[in-house]
Each structure stands twice: as C-alpha cells, then as structure tokens.
Amino acid sequence: MATLREMLEQGFLLGLGAVSLTRETAQNLVDEMVKKGQAQREEAEEMIERLVKRGEKERNALRKLIREELQEVLKELQIPTRTEIHQIEKKLDAILQKLESSQG
C-alpha cells in the first residue's frame, strides 16, 4: 500500500503534470507541504529530487514519443531526408559536369 507521501507525490505529478515540473516548482510544493505538516523537513530534499527526476524522465519520454511520431508522419508524407537530398544534389552535379564537358 502506498504511503501518504507517495500518494501526495503522485497527486502533485498528476495535478501539475510531471512534464512541466521544474526544480523550483517542486521546491515550492514541498515547502508548502512542510508548512502544512504533510511532510517532514528532513524528507523535503529527497522528495524534491524524486519529483525533479520524475519530471525529467517524463519529459524525455514525451520528447522520444514526439520524435517517433514526427518520423512516422514524415515517412508517410514521403518527404526526403537530408541525406537523400544530398545524394540528389551529387547526382545533379555529376549530370551538370557531363553536360558542360560535352558542350565544351
């Protein structure tokens, strides 16, 4: 069974969204909990670190998901990659050189 502290942390994460949780926000939340007697001062720093790490983890997971989704969309739209564009440029350069050499 989850402790009161764990339940409060989960509530904060749900309420604020772990993605938007910064160290300053976590500090303010934990300071408020200490003032209200919902957490001990000794636990505060540990709680802040856990909240911040969780926020970073959630942000990284969201970034990864966005990148993957964006890659899928670009693939579906058949937009050429930077590498493919460079390959096309090289082919065009080779064609232009052949044309110039045959005219001269």
Secondary structure, DSSP 8 states (H G I E B T S, - for coil): ---HHHHHHHHHIIIIIGGG--HHHHHHHHHHHHHTTSS-HHHHHHHHHHHHHHHHHHHHHHHHHHHHHHHHHHHHHT---HHHHHHHHHHHHHHHHHHHHHH-
